[in-house]
Amino acid sequence: AHAQWQGSMADEAGVTHVLNPEASADGTVTVELEELWRVGGDDEDVMFGVISHLLHDDDGNIYLLDGQLAEIQVFDPDGEYLRTVGRQGEGPGEFQNGADMFWGPQGQIGVVQAWPGKIVMITPEGDPGMTFALPYRDGGGWQSVTRGTGAGENIVLAGTAWTREDGKQLQFTSLKTYDLGGQERASFAETSREVEFGGYEFVESEYSDFQRRWAVAPDGRVAAALDFDAYRIHVWNADGSVDRVIERPDNEAVRRTAAEKDRFQAMYDAFTRWNRGSTFKVDDHHQTVGQIFFRDDGTLWVQSSAQRWRAPGGVFTSFDVYDTEGRYLQRVDLVADANAVEDGLFFAGNRAYVVTDLTNAIMA
């Protein structure tokens, strides 16, 4: 596949830019997902609200974070219920608005509480864990945390802080590494902009940032999609220095249908009600890069908007696979009885988990 790759690499100001063609070096492989088990639905013993994230342990047990119910349900590799850990509240081991979770130091689970932003550490058995001191910016204000993941003895977090500087209300969005004491160890991306309360116009291409589109590689590198309308992924070394930029310059953004645009308009209008009198300008196109993740072999898997919103008949969704150099080697088509627009897709170990009707659950 490497020999067949038709792209190029260029050095721009000391940063390697990997320019990929639209055709993968090794073509397309089709993977038919085999259903092993399912829970929920009509099962009266298992109920879900909104599944935010999944984790698995060394024994193959799966941990499901339910952001709406503020709990983590644990199942064995065959789908049998084991226990529930965590609960709603503000005390040790308790959380609300769970947006993400990760394996942290000492084998503990870090639950990302979106609002007010904090990290709640819990043992796999459900006991309160260590305390992580989420740092706050100078100038006061408040902040939210969107996603997090463990990186050795450190934690990589994406979030937003609102504070005042020089008489202005500013919004800072960042992707950084912290130690357990809350000290910043590396910064990968950070943006700032002035925010007005009342009569503000939100623009989707600026509002929809990188916070849910990043991943950490086994070697500590961090990748994120910073652009709304370009197929471009930045990769940093663990110390925050830029390693390379992976690009597909000929990739075309997917234009939304009228129904899709109305759906996003309704969603964003609901999200921005806290800013009285404000409006939201929805883009005519879908965000180009969606879900990204690293596998244990270091390959980077990227789902584009076309692969979610315009999957061909018989295909659930697809992922573009890049090697550790950023070369587009293969496209993987996943075949399953599922809908990439309506259903959620999570990966844990060597398994794919489909959460049916997740989009509507989030909207509700």
C-alpha positions, 0 to 999 in steps of 0.5 A, spaced: 500 500 500 505 504 501 508 503 494 502 505 491 500 511 495 500 517 490 500 523 495 506 527 496 509 531 503 511 538 503 515 542 508 512 548 510 515 553 515 518 546 518 511 542 519 510 536 514 504 537 510 501 530 507 497 531 501 493 525 500 489 524 493 482 522 494 483 515 492 486 510 497 493 506 496 490 500 497 482 501 495 476 499 499 475 493 504 468 491 506 467 489 514 460 486 515 459 487 523 456 481 526 451 482 532 453 479 538 448 481 543 444 487 545 441 490 551 435 495 552 429 497 548 424 492 550 428 489 556 425 492 562 431 490 566 435 495 562 434 502 561 438 508 557 437 515 557 443 518 553 449 514 552 455 519 552 461 514 551 463 507 552 470 504 555 472 496 556 477 493 561 482 488 560 477 483 562 472 485 556 467 488 560 464 494 557 462 501 561 456 505 558 456 512 561 449 515 561 449 522 561 442 523 562 441 518 568 448 520 571 450 513 572 455 508 569 452 501 567 457 495 567 456 489 562 460 483 561 463 481 554 457 477 553 452 483 554 450 480 561 449 486 566 454 486 572 453 493 576 452 500 576 457 505 578 456 512 580 450 516 581 447 523 580 449 529 585 455 533 587 459 529 592 465 525 591 464 519 586 457 523 584 456 527 577 451 530 573 451 532 565 456 526 564 459 528 557 465 523 556 469 518 560 476 515 560 481 510 564 485 515 568 491 514 572 491 508 577 486 504 573 480 509 575 475 512 571 475 519 569 468 522 568 467 528 564 462 533 567 460 538 562 457 543 566 459 546 571 466 543 568 470 538 572 473 531 572 470 526 577 474 520 579 471 513 580 474 506 581 471 501 577 467 498 583 464 505 584 468 508 590 470 515 590 477 516 587 482 521 587 481 528 586 483 532 580 483 540 580 481 542 574 484 549 573 481 556 572 483 562 568 485 568 571 479 573 571 474 569 574 468 566 570 466 559 568 467 553 564 465 547 561 469 540 559 467 537 553 471 531 552 477 528 556 482 522 556 488 519 560 495 520 557 500 516 562 500 520 568 496 526 565 490 528 562 488 531 556 482 535 556 478 539 551 473 545 554 471 552 554 472 558 559 468 564 559 472 570 563 473 577 563 479 581 560 480 588 559 473 589 560 471 584 555 467 578 555 472 572 552 470 565 550 477 561 550 476 554 547 482 549 548 485 542 547 491 541 553 494 536 557 494 537 565 497 533 570 493 530 576 494 537 580 491 541 574 498 544 572 498 545 564 503 540 561 502 541 553 497 546 549 495 543 542 490 548 540 487 554 543 482 560 540 479 566 543 473 570 541 469 576 544 462 574 546 456 578 547 450 577 551 444 579 548 443 580 540 449 575 538 449 572 532 452 565 532 455 562 526 456 555 525 463 554 522 466 558 528 461 555 533 462 548 531 470 547 533 474 541 534 472 539 541 469 533 539 474 531 534 480 529 537 484 523 539 490 521 542 495 516 539 498 510 543 505 514 542 502 520 546 501 524 539 494 528 539 490 529 532 484 534 531 480 537 526 481 544 527 477 546 520 469 546 519 469 546 511 476 543 510 479 535 510 485 537 514 487 534 521 493 537 525 497 532 529 502 534 535 507 531 539 506 529 546 509 536 548 505 540 544 509 541 538 506 540 531 508 534 528 504 534 521 498 536 518 494 531 514 490 534 508 485 531 502 485 538 498 481 535 493 475 533 498 469 536 497 464 538 502 457 535 503 451 540 501 445 539 506 438 538 504 433 543 506 431 538 511 438 537 514 439 544 514 432 545 518 434 540 523 440 543 525 437 550 525 432 547 530 438 544 534 442 550 535 436 554 536 435 550 542 442 550 544 443 558 544 436 560 548 441 562 554 443 568 550 437 572 549 435 575 542 441 571 539 440 568 532 444 562 529 447 562 522 447 554 520 452 553 514 449 550 507 454 544 508 456 539 513 462 539 517 467 536 513 471 531 518 467 528 523 469 522 528 476 520 528 480 515 533 487 512 533 487 504 533 492 500 537 497 499 531 497 507 531 493 508 525 488 514 524 481 512 522 477 518 520 469 519 518 468 524 513 461 527 513 460 524 506 461 517 510 456 519 515 450 523 511 451 520 504 453 512 505 451 508 499 446 503 499 448 497 504 453 500 507 452 503 515 458 508 514 465 508 512 472 510 515 478 513 511 485 509 514 491 513 515 498 510 517 503 513 522 506 518 517 499 520 515 498 517 508 491 515 506 492 507 505 485 504 505 477 505 506 473 501 510 466 500 509 462 497 515 456 493 513 450 493 519 443 494 520 444 501 522 443 508 520 449 512 521 445 519 521 440 516 527 444 511 531 451 512 535 457 508 533 463 507 539 469 503 538 472 499 544 477 494 543 476 490 537 468 491 538 464 496 535 458 498 539 451 501 536 447 505 540 440 506 536 436 512 535 442 516 539 441 522 535 433 523 537 435 521 544 440 527 545 435 532 541 429 530 546 
